Amino acid sequence: MGCSVSTSSRSTCSSGSRGDAVSPLCFEIGFCGAKRTKRTFSDHVITLQNLPSVPNRIFTNGKSRTSCTFTQQGRKGINQDAMIVWEDFMSEDVTFCGVFDGHGPQGHLVARKVRDALPLKLLSSMHSYQSRQNGSGGACLKGNLKKSDGSPEDRLNCLWKETFLKSYKAMDKELRSHPNLDCFCSGSTAVTIVKQGPNLFMGYIGDSRAIMGSKDSNGSMVAIQLTVDLKPDLPREAERIKKCKGRVFALQDEPEVPRVWLPFDDAPGLAMARAFGDFCLKEYGVISIPEFSHRLLTERDQFIVLASDGVWDVLSNEEVVEIVSLAPTRSSAARILVDSAAREWKLKYPTSKMDDCAVVCLFLDGKMDTESDYEEQGLSSATVQSNHSGNAIETDDGQKTELYLPRNFTVRSSEESDSYGRVAAEFEGNVDAVSTEDQNWSGLEGVTRVNSLVQLPRFSEERPNP
């Protein structure tokens, strides 16, 4: 498989988050090597029922050793956002983070399913690679870093790219055949990262976003956008959709929100070009193939923020970096960011319903707050860390009950979806490198939409020819 990803020519890497150069053993994928880590793949062969009790995996409001998370329901009904931080993901120096924004009648269930299953598929893919290596007598990704015959860095990039592509494809396939989850007009975005030492690998679909706060040469904080909002009016996204007979246009009352429509019906009006689920549009250009990119972290890089579009609709990258960097404690950064977004929704769009918000803040130096910081905020470390024990509760309707950080809004039930016809065939295509034109596409203007879907299509037995 070709590997059109950005890499760095640096020949050293860190055994921790960042720092001093060490031997190239840090390029191992985590399942093998001269120095085995404490956790092996067998530790991760976990059923979904046991996931809430997995150590160092948080999916509700709270904090971990290096991150904080917070989600808040909007004014549209049930909270359809989900998030996760999984430290010691494959080994002690690998962290997985993700934010998932569901839409449609069962969007909250789709987002939760992807949150739980996608990391396991990444683990499984890596394990399959390691099994092939052992069977063929191959070695792990280690050795010298010379560029002559395919450096370990290049091989690691290609390995993670293949892993993300396979895992996203397997995730969408599982949703399509799920017996109890109707994904015909429901789906979810995904922005996922794997931090392995100084390497940052990213896979994403939809319009959730990841940015990074970094210091420039003058020591000032700057915002770096790590992902692209995959909207339907991105030139190459629109071209693919139109080639598949899908239509892209905006409604008159929201002219700056392009949507994807069926060729024979003014539905469903999906406000993104890629998503898990949404099988009514899969043969018309909406795909689940992720964009993939790699970045080598430096000492100047401070933190990463992953968030659903409820945050980016009202706050710029620069505003988010400023809010997180000025938070009184790191453990409160995600909550303060969501609170800031809620205030901006009221100011900028007083007649619109606030969207759900979910935020993950990952601090790259591997440090969090001291006990005195918690005392200043009126919190104990035991309170902030309570979700490490797996005590968070998720009800059948997808809501999360946190005993330690209150919600601002009451939960409202959502209507159950109707039964729809058979799902369409998944569009298969090649993944192109992110173009410069797309990288500069911000997708921050003109946000007035009521929901990611306008209406659900109703199909008769025979569809009219497009």
N, C-alpha and C positions, 0 to 999 in steps of 0.2 A: 504494500500500500504506500502510495506517495505520502510525503510528509511535508506539507507547505506551512510550517509553523515558524514563528520567530524564535531564535535562540541567541544566546550570548556567547561571545568568544572567551569568556572567563573560564579558567581551567581549574579553579578551586571552588570548594563549597563548604558549607558549615555543617557541623554535626548537630547544632542546635537550631534555633530559629534563624540566626545569622551570626556572623562573627569570624573567628579565626579560620584560616584555611586548614583543612584536614585532608586525609588521604581520600582517594576516589571511592572508597568503600561506601561513601554516603550516597552513591548513585544506585545502590541495590534497591530493589523494589520492595523489600521488607519481608519477604518470605524465606529468604535464603541468604547465604553469605558466610564468610569466615566467622563473623560474630553474630550469632543468632539473637534476635530480640526475644524478650520475654513472652511476647504474644505471637502465636502462630495462627495460620488460617483455621485450624481446627477450633480455636477459641471463638471464631466468628461464625461458625456454622450454627446459626441461631434461627429458631422459628420466629415468625412475626409476633406470636403471643408472648415470647420472652424478651422482645426488644426493649420494653420500658425499663427492665431491670439491668440492662447492659451498662457496665461502668463507663464513665466518661462520655456518655451519650445524653445530650439534653435536647428537648424538643418543646419545652414550655418556657414561660418567662423566668429568667434567672441568670446565672453565670456559671462559668467553668473556670479552669485554671488560666485560660488565655482569652476568654471571650465573654460577651453578655448577649442576651437575646430578649426580645420583647415583641409581642403582637397585641393588637387591639382591634376589636370589631368596629366596623364602620356603621353607617346608618342605612345600609341596604338590606339587612337581614343577617343571617348566620355568617360567622366569620369563615371565609373560604381560604384564608392564608394559612400556610404551614411553614415551619422552619426547623432546622436541625444543626447542631454542632456535635461532631463525633471525634473526640481526641483519642490518640493511640489507635487510629483507625485500622491501619495494617501493622504498624510498628510504633515504637514510642515517639518517633519524630514525624508522624504523618497525621494530619488533621483534615477532616472532611467537613465542609459547611454547605448548606443549601437553603434557599428560600423558594417556596412554591405558591403560586397564586392561582386558585381554582376559579372556574366560571361555569355557568350553566346550572341546571337544577341539582346536579350531584357534584358540583365542582369542589365542595368542601371534602367530599369523600375521595375524589380523585387526587387532590393535593395531599391528603394524608397517606393514601396508598403509595404515591410516588415517593413521598418523604421516607416511608418505611422500607420500600422495596428497592429503590434505585441504589442506595449505598451497598446493599447486599449483592446486587448484580455487578457492581464495580469490583467488589471483593472476589466474587466468583470468577469473573473474567481474568483477574490477576492470578488467581489460583490455577486456572486452566493453562495460562501461559507458563507458570512455574512447572506444572505437571509435564507439559511438552518439553520444557528445557531439561528436566530430569530424565525423561524418557529417551531423549536424543543425546544425552551426555553433555549437553551444553552447560555453560557456566552462567552465573548471574550477571546482571549488568554492572560489571566492575572492571577495573583494569586501568590502563593509562588513558589519558584524555586527549591523545593525539588525534587530529582530524583526518589523518590519512585514510584509514580504512573503516570509517564509520565509528565516530566516537561514542562512548557510553552516553554522553549527553544527547546526541542525536537519536540514539536508539531508545533512550528513555522517553524522549518526546514522541516518537512514533508509537511506542508501546502505550503511552497514556492516551494518545489520540485514538488508537484502535480500541482501547478499553472504553472510552467514553462513547464512541460510535456504536459499538456492540451493545453496551449497557442500555443506552437510550432506545435503541431499536427493540431490544428484548423487553424493555419496560412498556413500550407502546403495544407490542404484541400481546403482552399479558393483560393489559387493559382491554384490548379488543376482544379477548376470549373470556373475560372475567364473567362468571355466572351470575353474580349478584350486583354488578356495578354497570349501570347504563351510561356509556361514554359516547353515545351517538351524537348528542349535542351538549356534552359536558367535557371539560378538559382542564388542563393546568399548564402554567408556565413552569420553568425551572431555571434557576441560576445556581450552579454548583461549582465549587472549587476544591481542589486537593492541594494542600500545602505540604510538600515533602522536603524538609530541610530548607534550603534557600530557593527551591523551585516552586512555582505556583502554576498549576494546571487548571484550566477553566473550560467548562462545557455549559452551554446555555441555549434555551429556546424561549421565545416569547419576549415580553417587555419588562420583566424584572431585571434589575441591574446590579452590577458590582462596580464599586469605585475604590480607590486607594488614597489615603492621606499620606503625603510624603513631604519631606523638607527640600527646598531648593538650595542653591549654593549660598544664599544669604541666610539660611536657617528659617525661612518663612514657610508656613504650611501651604501646600498646593494640592489641588484635586486632580487625580488621574483616573479617567474613565477606562475601566478594564473590559467592559462588554458593550455590545451594540444593541440598542432597542430594536428588535426584529419586528418592525411595523409593516403593514401591507403596502405602504407607499414607498418603502425602500426600493430603489430601482431594480435590483436583481430579484428581490422578493416579488415585486409586482409582475416582472417579466415571467417568472416561473408560474405564478398563479394564472396569468392570462393564457399561457401556453397550455395549461391544463383545463381550459375552458371556464375557470372561475372568474368572477368579476370583482373589481376593486373600485369602490367609490364611497363618498361620504354622504350622509344625509343632509338635507337642507338646513335643519336646525342645529347641526353640529358640523359645519363645513370643513373643519380642520381635523376631523377624526376619521381617517380612511378605514374601511371595513371590507371584509371578504364576504362575498355573496355567492350563492348557488347560481348556476347558469340559467335555471328555469324557475327561480323563485326568489323574491326579495327577502331572503332569510339565509343564514341566521344573523349575518352582520357581525362577524368576529373581528375584534379590533386588534388582532395580531396575526402574523404570517406563519408562525410555527408554534406548535403546542402538542402536549400529550393529549390523547383522546380526540374529541371533535371529529369523529369518523364520518360524519355527514359531509365533511369537506376534504377528506384525505385524498380522494381521487381528483380533486379540483385544485391542488397546489399547496394546501396547508400540510406541512410535513413535521415530523418529530426528529429530524436529523439535526444534531446540535452543531453550533459553531464551536470550534476548539481553538484555544490559544495557550501559549506558554510565556511565562515571564520569570526572569531571574531577579529575585529580591536583593536589595542593597541595604546598607546601613541607614540610608536616608528614609526608607519606607517605614512608616509608623503603624498603620492599621488599615484594615480592609472593611468596607461596609457592604453588605448584601441587603437589598430591600425590595419589596414589591412596589408596583407602580403607584400605590396609594401615597407613598413618600415622594417619589420622583415627579408626580403630577403637580406638586406644589412647592417643592424645594429643589434648588439647583445643586449640582455637585459641590460647588464651592461652599454653599450654605451648610450642606451636610457635613463636610469636613470641618468647618468651623464649629458647628454644634458639638460634634464628637470630641474634638480636641480641647474644647473649653468645658467639658462636663466636669463637675466637681469630683466625681469618682468614676473610674472606668466601668465599674459594675452598673452604674446608672446611665451610661451613655445611650444605650438602645432605647430605654424608656423615655429619656429626655428628648431623643430624636423623634419618637412617635408623638409625644406631647406637642412638640414644635410643629409637626406636620398637621396635627389636629387643629391647632390654632390657625395655621395658614389656610386650611380648607374653609374655615368660617370666614376669614377675611377675603380670600380671593374668589370663592364660589359660594356665597351665602345662600343661594337658591338651589344648590346641588347637594346631593347626599354624599357625605364623606365616604371614601372607599376604605376597605380594610387595610391595615398596615402591618407589616412584619419586618423586623430588622434583626440582622446578626452583625455584631461588631467583633472582629478578630484582631487582637493586638499582637503585632509581629515580634515584639521583644520577649514574648512569653511571660509577661508579668501582669499581675492585676493589682488590686488595692491592698493596703495594709489594714490591720484591725482598727486603727484609729480613724481611717477613712470611713469605715462602716459606722462607727460611733457618731461621727459628725453628721451622717445622714439619718441617724436614728434607726439603723438596721444592725443586726448581728450577722456575723459571717454564716452562722448556722441557718439563719432565715434566708439569706440570699442564695445559699448553696443547697437548699432543701430538695431541689429536684434531682440532685445526684442520686438519691436513694430510690428513684423511680416511683415516688409517691404521687406524681401528677396523674390526674384522672381525665380520660377522654370519654365523653358520653357517646351514645350511638349516633347522635346527630352531628358529630364532628366537633363539638365545642370542647374546649379544654378548661378544666377547673384548676386554677392556681390558688393555693392557700396563702400565698405570700405576697403577691402583687395584684391589687384589685383592678377590675375592669371599670371603665367609665360608662358603659352602656349595657343595657339588659339584652338578653338573648331573645331573638324572635325566631319562631319556627319558619321553615321554608316549605313550599309546596313540593310534594313528591312529583317526580317526572312521570310522563306517560310512557308507554311502551312504543318503541319505534322499530322501523324495519331493520333489515340486515345491514351490517356495516359495510362501507365501501372498501375497496382494495387500497392498501397503503401505497402512496406515491414513493417510488424509489428513484433516487437521483444521486448525483455526485456532490460532494461537499467542496465548495470552493473556498479559497482563502479569503479572509475579510479584506475587502478593498479599501483603499484610502477614502473613497467617496462615502462608503458606508460608515467608516470609523468616525467621520465628522458629523454624522447624523445624530442630532441630540434628542429629538422627539419630546421636547419639553414644552412646546408652545401649544396653545389652543386646547387645553384639556377641559372639556365640558361634558364628557360622555356620562351617561347614567349607568351603563354597565358594559361589560365586555361583549355581551350578546344582545342583539336587538329583539329578535323573536325566534321561536323555534319552528323549523319547517314541518309541515304535515304532508306526508307522501301518500299518494294513492298506490294501488298495485302496479300500475303502469306509469312510468315517468315519461313526460313528453321529451322528445328529442331536443337536445340543446341547439 
